């Protein structure tokens, strides 16, 4: 038996003991996870520094803060999320108990990504724990320092049978994917996403795929370019462009292209100084392979800003390309690096057409003062999520479901959405063995009279609330009549 | 031919005409009209396919469908409207909502046991959500399939909602095409192939599969009523219902009474000779007839057991003392054969259920509320109905679907709409209030960072949070003027 197989089996046995069912247990595990993040801040920050050159504050802002927020929310709301939810009844079920009961699925496989190895691997874990599942955690080997730290330290805080960490590369992941899970949660590329879903299909395992794509960013010519460019610059160059929802490319009219470039130049200088290479808050490309990939994308384009690089450090300066041609390599794949192409379009109509000719992106950004224009772009396009007049921050609102559509993914998470995604919503109808007479309309031998009764009962729209109010009104009127009769004569 | 139909459907979808709610309402009304006007033809097709009785067609298929459509028409505006969500301090001045959107082109693969309900109910949701839909009815219910192909284009937009008939090879050809969602009802083995095909295009799927739905009868309950309800659920449509009670679990002491209860009820429902009853159905085809007959081999029926291959007739049959590991207990029966497996008590019943794959439905007949809650808590299944069978299917506010081997995804009522929509997260901010953003920009320092975290996470709007906000603004002002 392989290591992966035995770990999954142990997780399943641990799940079957039922210990993750009680809410107190789940809350305890969530609090332990919180303690892990607060006590091991240093270890996490050091690992991220080695993996991606992330600064301490960058780590807190972009990885651990959102994680802590998710855990706090889950701890605060778990009882509410896990409670049975009564639903609307009809005339046939008016005397019955009808509700949806959230239940654990079983053993969840979480495959993390390397760009935000802690947030992206552990946020789904928060939902998995809250929903009462066991979870096998497979951090990305590309961010291998973080993976090692997770493997060593997480078992010191969480139940090591229920939530094992499995490190390794492609072959270990393939071995894991042969095992049977009750849900697979994958974050990464579309090509691997296909393989994950195919593997899951063999066991009829549902999947959540958080993929990527090229997230367009449209800048309307009549908007405050100074603020727009600040927000876009921030969103693009955070984590050296290695964010699944980074604005991938800019669409704007030729008349404002130069101003956009100038504003961004100012922001890059303000954020990262004249020499981003020496600046603490500017990251690095994760490895040589991705460095070469991003460098190759820049070929054949006009560099307006940046373009400098240093292979020994996997450093690429914040780079902006102008007048980019649609056929160029940089427009054929997700950039996932600090290179921002600007493509000129004649106006919002052409921008909408441009976006719709391509795969549905994970995020769409629109910068404009004109609410009507914003609403129009939203109505005439599709994307995982859409954010007007800012970048990235919709990720931080746990009430919004975060996920893709089409090639950018399937399923969603964050906050209660994680809990729901990793639960089974079981329909429950509790009837009694009395009132058997009502059922005669469904039993053979069938007659048209019985059928018309059935039609009445099933098709009559009943507003139970109104019925209750009517009943109360009747009781009140009867009481009033009684009082009048008895005491006021 | 399949490729053409999908291409035309996609072009029709891209024209944008399904976006307007009026269009969707008009299509739904037309579908409603089709069902109302063509009841007789539909009933005739079903009689030829599966010997469905004249009353069972509206009762089991059409009334539910009518209900679905009326509900969708009444609630469409509400379902399709933007859904505002809870804001945090960071987004307090923004528009934050979830916008339901069409996915694009949906493939609906129907089943043969309730060919109209199981093919058209997902279509109602697809239309309501603004999608185009390629409808592939099951070739096993051939008359219904051909009738649907003839009728649907006369009522609905022909390009947006084409009907593609055919067998395995046509279905395989369809599955090679790219869709935005595939909705499949049928067996687990084909479900795997559907999901595998969908994975090549990263297409999400809904799989409504099956399994062996257990039916536990507690010894201290009104057996007479319990047996009536179980008999109805089991032998309706000749047992060919995905949520039919597949087998009974009960204590040995009541087994005899259960058999008697079922015997009495069968007499009441179908008379002494069910073969002559207008309300008793037939097996869909010789292959399934042989399959069910083979499952019965080696058993002596305590009720029924008669059959007639020329009519694909199998009498309502009950088997007692069936061994847990027998062949009968290995696959979904999907026929009018009801095995009884004895257990020592409810705990053993719970263990029995849990040792097997998660079923589509679980039935519990018991008057003890606490015991019922215990059984629900200690098992899992797609859905559960207590003290009756199948009825959770009829309430559109309950999501209908499986878990594990019994399927993924759920539908009915609003759940179909939601399932076949993309719930797009929308955040509309303004270009003002840039000072609020300062904490996130590099160079990052601790003080501004903690103010950001107070703003961004957890604190709901309230009096104390305003104090923090003012302090944060003061810090920002200091920074901006420094």
Interface residues (C-beta under 8 A of the other chain):
Chain A: X21 X55 X57 X58 X60 X61 X65 X66 X68 X69 X72 X73 X87 X88 X89 X90 X92 X93 X98 X100 X101 X103 X105 X106 X182 X190 X193 X194 X197 X198 X200 X201 X202 X204 X206 X209 X211 X223 X224 X227 X228 X230 X231 X234 X270 X271 X272 X279 X280 X281 X282 X367 X369 X371 X374 X378 X379 X380 X382 X383 X384 X385 X386 X387 X388 X389 X390 X393 X394 X396 X397 X399 X400 X401 X402 X405 X406 X407 X409 X410 X411 X412 X424 X425 X426 X427 X428 X429 X430 X431 X432 X433 X434 X436 X439 X442 X443 X444 X445 X446 X447 X448 X450 X451 X454 X455 X458 X459 X461
Chain B: X16 X19 X53 X54 X55 X56 X58 X59 X63 X64 X66 X67 X70 X74 X85 X86 X87 X88 X90 X91 X96 X98 X99 X101 X103 X104 X180 X188 X191 X192 X195 X196 X198 X199 X200 X202 X204 X207 X209 X221 X222 X225 X226 X228 X229 X232 X268 X269 X270 X271 X277 X278 X279 X280 X365 X367 X372 X376 X377 X380 X381 X382 X383 X384 X385 X386 X387 X388 X391 X392 X394 X395 X397 X398 X399 X400 X403 X404 X405 X407 X408 X409 X410 X422 X423 X424 X425 X426 X427 X428 X429 X430 X431 X432 X434 X437 X440 X441 X442 X443 X444 X445 X446 X449 X452 X453 X456 X457 X458
